[in-house]
Amino acid sequence: MDVYGRGLSLRLAIMFTCQIAFVLFGYNQGVFAGIIGNGDFLRVVDDPSSAVLGMIVGIYNLGCLTGTVVAFLTSENLGFRKSIWLAMALLTAGAIPQTCSFSRTQMLVSRYIGGIGTGIMTSTVPVYQSELCEARNRGMYVCSQPLAVGVGIVIAYWLDYGMSFAAGSIDWRLPIACQMILIVIVAILVLG
């Protein structure tokens, strides 16, 4: 399927896709900062101690580590596009149960699964981008990824802040659910 054409339009589409993937990474890194102090969230995860709350937050990073190992073992055989699709599928499999979570166990498992998807994505996307871009622009494109991460973090923080004025569980569930917008965008763009 030749949606983006060739030449400059293709390179811009690749760059945009990779930048959105890193906005997603930043968003996922930042979104929990505004959620972990939410009363309704704490009630859903059984009012955890600080150690358990740290585990709920940190298990995502353990999933990211697992995802990098999975990417190392599978990306060569799958190819980069299929690896990114796998990452988006795992991120979706983590995001939906996190959004609908009703227990600590469900939150832990879904954060771990989402972390695996993030680990695969962050291991695959930079290599995919650098292999498909012209050598003269490669450094600029790859170096712009931390900027995209920062944009994702800022979006997450502001959404968390805005939702802090809402009442009920929507104020923590909606920010978690919003990552699905970015997941769908990346999945569609990689398909093209």
Residue, then its C-alpha position, 0 to 999 in steps of 0.5 A: m500500500d503506497v499511501y505516502g508516496r515517495g521521497l520527501s512526503l514519505r520521509l516526512a510521514i516516517m518522521f511524523t509517525c516516529q515523533i508521535a510514537f515518542v509523544l506516546f512514550g512521554y505521555n505514558q511516562g508522565v500520566f501517572a504523576g498526576i494520578i497516584g495521589n487521586g483519592d478514587f484511584l487509591r481506593v480502587v487499588d486498595d489504599p496501598s502503602s507507599a511501597v506498594l504504590g511505588m510497585i504499581v508505578g515501577i512495574y511499568n518500567l519492569g515491563c519496559l525492560t522486558g519489552t526491550v528484551v522481546a524487541f532484541l529477540t524478535s525485531e529482526n525476524l518480525g521487521f520493524r513495522k510488525s514490531i511496532w504493530l506488536a508494540m501498539a497491540l500490547l499498549t492497547a492490551g495494557a491501556i484498556p484494562q488500566t482504564c477500566s481497572f477495578s483492583r490492584t492486581q488488574m492495575l499491576v498486570s495491565r501496567y506491566i503489559g503496557g510497559i512491554g509494549t513501550g519497551i518494544m516501541t522505544s527499542t524499535v522506532p529509533v532504528y526504524q526511523s534512522e534506517l529510513c531517513e536520509a543520512r544528512n537528516r538522520g541526526m536531526y530526526v533522531c535527536s528530535q525524539p527527546l523533544a517529542v518525549g517532552v511534549g508527551i510529558v507536558i500533555a500528560y501533566w496538563l491533562d492530569y491537572g485539568m482532570s483534577f477538577a473533575a469529580g469521580s473516577i473520570d479524573w484518573r480514568l480519562p487521562i489513562a484512556c487518552q493514550m489510546i488516541l496516540i496508539v491508534i494514530v501510530a498504528i494507522l500511520v505504520l500501516g500506511 
